[in-house]
Amino acid sequence: MAGMKRGALVASTWMLGAVLLAACNQPYSQAPVVTNTPIDPNSLFATPVGNATELSPVEIFASQTAQVANPVTAVGATPTGGAAVTATITPFVSLPSNPAASPTSTLAVPAGGPTSTPVPSGPKPPSYVLQEEEFPYCIARRFNVSPADLLQASNLTSPDIYYAGMQLTIPQNSVWPVQDLGPRALRNHPATYTVTGDADFTVHGVACRFGDVTPDAIVAANSGISLGSTLSVGQSLTIP
């Protein structure tokens, strides 16, 4: 009886050892599953892979200067669950060539005012093209027309915005308003004029210094010059 108990104990001990040995060969835990998430190389933000890269604000601004004449429509990136953002770039506005915006439509009158006899304006041309150093008020004095009528007929809103080559329409039924603006002449003449270099490098500019004297009359009174002559500082001219 005692031998049977001893055998059973030995068998139980052997089975327990086998179980413990088998347990030591089992892995403690499974390695976690690694999932590789693709990264968009064009963005550091949550941009889905495969989406097109839109123009940046800097790129849009640069393209604006290259497409001045035509509006450009740029479509921005589509937000999640939203609509695409569209922006229209308005082109710049081109100005006339050689614009002048300095208020030079009036000239200072010498002390005491002009005392010369007004020069008849003669026939008024239907239109006139401004030359270098001329301005609308100068032409109004030369052709004996009201400055307001000249501006209206020429579709001008200001006498201070003009440029050489601008065509003016000369109103035929208009007269310089002596009662409001004084005589057409700005300086006494006949006289001798010395070029100063202040908007008087052309015969047209010198004529505007006197108001009612035409460039042709100045050329006729001075040998060696023409309507296209460039005058020099200190040069003396006879003004009829």
Backbone torsions as a table, in degrees:
resi	resn	phi	psi	omega
1	MET	NA	-44.7	179.2
2	ALA	-65.0	-33.5	178.9
3	GLY	-67.2	-34.0	178.9
4	MET	-67.8	-41.3	-179.3
5	LYS	-64.6	-39.8	-179.2
6	ARG	-64.9	-37.1	179.7
7	GLY	-67.8	-39.8	179.2
8	ALA	-64.8	-37.1	-179.6
9	LEU	-67.0	-41.2	179.3
10	VAL	-63.2	-43.3	-179.7
11	ALA	-62.5	-39.8	-179.8
12	SER	-65.9	-39.6	180.0
13	THR	-64.5	-39.4	-179.5
14	TRP	-65.2	-42.4	-179.2
15	MET	-65.2	-39.5	-179.9
16	LEU	-64.9	-40.8	178.8
17	GLY	-64.4	-38.2	179.1
18	ALA	-64.6	-39.0	179.6
19	VAL	-64.6	-44.4	-179.4
20	LEU	-64.7	-37.2	179.1
21	LEU	-65.8	-38.4	178.7
22	ALA	-67.0	-35.9	-180.0
23	ALA	-65.6	-33.2	-179.9
24	CYS	-68.5	-23.7	-178.9
25	ASN	-85.1	-8.8	179.7
26	GLN	-82.3	138.8	176.8
27	PRO	-65.1	143.1	-178.7
28	TYR	-67.1	-43.4	179.7
29	SER	-151.2	163.1	177.9
30	GLN	-89.1	142.2	177.2
31	ALA	-67.6	140.1	-179.4
32	PRO	-65.3	149.3	178.6
33	VAL	-79.5	125.3	-178.3
34	VAL	-94.7	126.4	178.0
35	THR	-113.0	120.2	179.2
36	ASN	-83.7	118.4	178.0
37	THR	-95.3	119.6	-179.3
38	PRO	-64.1	142.5	-179.1
39	ILE	-113.4	132.6	178.1
40	ASP	-75.5	116.2	-178.4
41	PRO	-69.2	-13.4	-177.2
42	ASN	-93.1	-1.3	-175.7
43	SER	-148.2	144.1	173.9
44	LEU	-97.7	3.0	-178.4
45	PHE	-109.6	-176.1	-175.8
46	ALA	-80.5	63.9	177.1
47	THR	-94.1	121.0	-179.1
48	PRO	-59.1	141.1	178.8
49	VAL	-65.7	133.0	178.3
50	GLY	104.9	-16.8	178.0
51	ASN	-72.7	144.8	179.2
52	ALA	-70.2	144.1	177.7
53	THR	-85.8	123.9	-176.3
54	GLU	-86.1	167.7	176.9
55	LEU	-65.5	138.0	175.3
56	SER	-80.9	161.8	177.2
57	PRO	-55.9	-36.0	179.6
58	VAL	-66.1	-40.7	179.3
59	GLU	-66.5	-38.3	178.7
60	ILE	-64.7	-42.7	179.5
61	PHE	-63.0	-40.7	179.6
62	ALA	-65.2	-38.4	-179.2
63	SER	-71.9	-21.6	-180.0
64	GLN	-63.7	-40.8	-178.3
65	THR	-69.0	-24.1	179.7
66	ALA	-87.0	-10.3	-178.3
67	GLN	-130.2	50.7	-175.4
68	VAL	-61.0	-40.2	-172.7
69	ALA	-77.0	-16.0	-175.2
70	ASN	-126.1	135.2	175.3
71	PRO	-63.3	146.4	-179.8
72	VAL	-119.5	131.1	177.5
73	THR	-106.5	120.1	-179.3
74	ALA	-111.9	132.0	179.7
75	VAL	-104.8	121.6	-178.3
76	GLY	-83.2	177.7	-179.2
77	ALA	-64.4	145.9	-179.0
78	THR	-83.5	117.5	177.9
79	PRO	-65.8	157.9	179.6
80	THR	-62.4	119.7	178.3
81	GLY	76.8	7.0	-178.5
82	GLY	-119.3	-177.8	-179.4
83	ALA	-95.5	157.9	179.4
84	ALA	-64.6	144.1	179.3
85	VAL	-95.2	123.0	-177.4
86	THR	-114.3	132.5	179.0
87	ALA	-127.8	133.2	178.6
88	THR	-106.1	127.4	-180.0
89	ILE	-92.7	122.6	-179.1
90	THR	-86.1	129.4	-178.3
91	PRO	-68.6	160.1	175.7
92	PHE	-69.8	161.4	178.2
93	VAL	-101.3	127.0	179.8
94	SER	-80.9	139.4	178.4
95	LEU	-101.1	159.6	176.4
96	PRO	-59.9	155.8	178.6
97	SER	-69.1	142.2	179.1
98	ASN	53.1	51.5	179.0
99	PRO	-72.0	151.5	175.4
100	ALA	-128.9	127.8	-177.6
101	ALA	-121.3	12.5	179.2
102	SER	-83.2	134.9	-177.6
103	PRO	-71.9	83.9	-178.8
104	THR	-116.3	21.5	-175.9
105	SER	-77.6	-6.1	175.0
106	THR	-128.9	145.9	178.7
107	LEU	-118.6	150.2	-179.3
108	ALA	-66.1	135.9	178.9
109	VAL	-92.9	130.5	179.8
110	PRO	-56.4	155.1	-179.1
111	ALA	-55.1	133.4	179.5
112	GLY	91.5	-16.3	177.4
113	GLY	77.9	161.2	180.0
114	PRO	-69.4	140.7	179.0
115	THR	-119.3	5.2	-178.9
116	SER	-73.6	157.6	177.9
117	THR	-71.3	130.0	-179.5
118	PRO	-55.0	139.4	178.5
119	VAL	-87.6	128.9	176.8
120	PRO	-58.2	139.4	-177.0
121	SER	-78.5	-21.1	-178.3
122	GLY	73.3	-168.3	-179.1
123	PRO	-65.5	141.9	-179.5
124	LYS	-92.5	125.7	176.3
125	PRO	-70.1	154.2	178.9
126	PRO	-67.2	-26.7	-179.7
127	SER	-151.0	164.5	179.5
128	TYR	-149.3	138.9	178.4
129	VAL	-100.7	123.3	-179.1
130	LEU	-62.8	137.1	176.1
131	GLN	-103.3	172.6	178.3
132	GLU	-55.8	134.7	176.8
133	GLU	72.4	13.7	173.5
134	GLU	-103.9	160.2	179.6
135	PHE	-149.3	163.8	-174.1
136	PRO	-54.7	-45.0	-178.3
137	TYR	-64.0	-33.6	176.8
138	CYS	-61.0	-43.4	-179.3
139	ILE	-68.9	-35.2	177.4
140	ALA	-63.3	-41.3	177.0
141	ARG	-65.4	-44.5	-175.4
142	ARG	-62.2	-41.5	-176.0
143	PHE	-99.3	8.9	174.5
144	ASN	57.9	52.9	176.4
145	VAL	-128.7	158.8	178.4
146	SER	-69.5	132.1	177.2
147	PRO	-57.6	-39.0	179.8
148	ALA	-63.2	-41.7	179.0
149	ASP	-66.9	-36.5	179.4
150	LEU	-64.8	-44.5	179.7
151	LEU	-63.7	-43.1	-179.3
152	GLN	-64.6	-44.1	-179.0
153	ALA	-66.5	-28.2	-178.3
154	SER	-95.5	5.9	179.8
155	ASN	58.1	41.0	177.4
156	LEU	-107.0	137.4	179.0
157	THR	-96.7	-12.2	-179.4
158	SER	-148.2	139.2	176.8
159	PRO	-77.7	-7.1	-174.5
160	ASP	-98.7	1.4	177.8
161	ILE	-117.3	105.6	-174.7
162	TYR	-158.8	172.6	178.5
163	TYR	-160.5	155.4	177.3
164	ALA	-61.5	131.1	-176.4
165	GLY	102.7	-10.7	177.5
166	MET	-69.5	135.2	179.5
167	GLN	-96.2	126.8	177.8
168	LEU	-104.2	145.3	173.4
169	THR	-97.1	124.2	-176.5
170	ILE	-93.0	115.9	178.3
171	PRO	-68.7	132.2	-174.9
172	GLN	-81.6	-32.8	-178.0
173	ASN	-104.6	61.7	-178.2
174	SER	-145.0	151.8	-178.3
175	VAL	-136.7	143.7	176.6
176	TRP	-59.1	126.6	-176.0
177	PRO	-79.4	84.6	-178.0
178	VAL	-58.9	-38.4	-176.5
179	GLN	-65.3	-24.3	-178.8
180	ASP	-102.5	-37.4	-173.2
181	LEU	-113.9	0.6	-179.0
182	GLY	82.9	-175.1	-176.8
183	PRO	-66.9	158.7	178.6
184	ARG	-65.6	-34.7	-178.5
185	ALA	-70.2	140.4	176.4
186	LEU	-102.1	-23.2	-179.2
187	ARG	-139.7	157.7	176.3
188	ASN	-69.0	142.8	173.5
189	HIS	-158.5	154.1	7.3
190	PRO	-58.9	148.6	-178.3
191	ALA	-163.2	169.7	172.5
192	THR	-108.1	128.5	-176.5
193	TYR	-114.4	134.0	177.1
194	THR	-106.0	124.9	-177.6
195	VAL	-63.8	130.2	-177.1
196	THR	-103.3	-20.5	-175.3
197	GLY	92.8	1.8	179.0
198	ASP	-102.3	88.0	179.6
199	ALA	56.8	35.8	177.3
200	ASP	-138.5	34.1	176.5
201	PHE	-82.3	-8.2	178.0
202	THR	-119.8	157.8	176.4
203	VAL	-62.3	-35.1	178.8
204	HIS	-64.7	-37.9	178.6
205	GLY	-67.4	-38.2	177.4
206	VAL	-65.5	-40.7	178.6
207	ALA	-59.9	-39.1	179.1
208	CYS	-67.1	-22.1	176.5
209	ARG	-66.8	-25.2	-178.7
210	PHE	-104.8	-16.6	172.9
211	GLY	85.1	-61.8	-173.8
212	ASP	-103.3	12.0	178.3
213	VAL	-101.3	135.3	-179.5
214	THR	-88.0	151.1	176.0
215	PRO	-58.8	-37.3	179.3
216	ASP	-60.8	-39.2	-179.8
217	ALA	-66.0	-36.7	179.2
218	ILE	-68.0	-42.0	178.6
219	VAL	-62.2	-41.6	-178.8
220	ALA	-65.3	-28.3	-177.5
221	ALA	-88.9	-5.9	-176.8
222	ASN	-133.1	116.2	179.1
223	SER	-75.4	147.9	176.5
224	GLY	90.4	0.6	176.8
225	ILE	-125.4	159.9	177.3
226	SER	-134.5	177.5	179.9
227	LEU	-62.4	-26.3	-179.1
228	GLY	-96.4	8.0	-177.5
229	SER	-68.0	145.4	171.7
230	THR	-101.1	119.0	-176.0
231	LEU	-85.2	162.0	-179.4
232	SER	-120.0	152.4	-179.9
233	VAL	-60.7	131.2	-179.7
234	GLY	94.0	-9.6	179.3
235	GLN	-69.0	136.6	-179.6
236	SER	-101.1	137.9	179.4
237	LEU	-128.6	143.8	174.0
238	THR	-88.7	125.4	179.7
239	ILE	-106.2	115.9	-176.9
240	PRO	-69.4	NA	NA
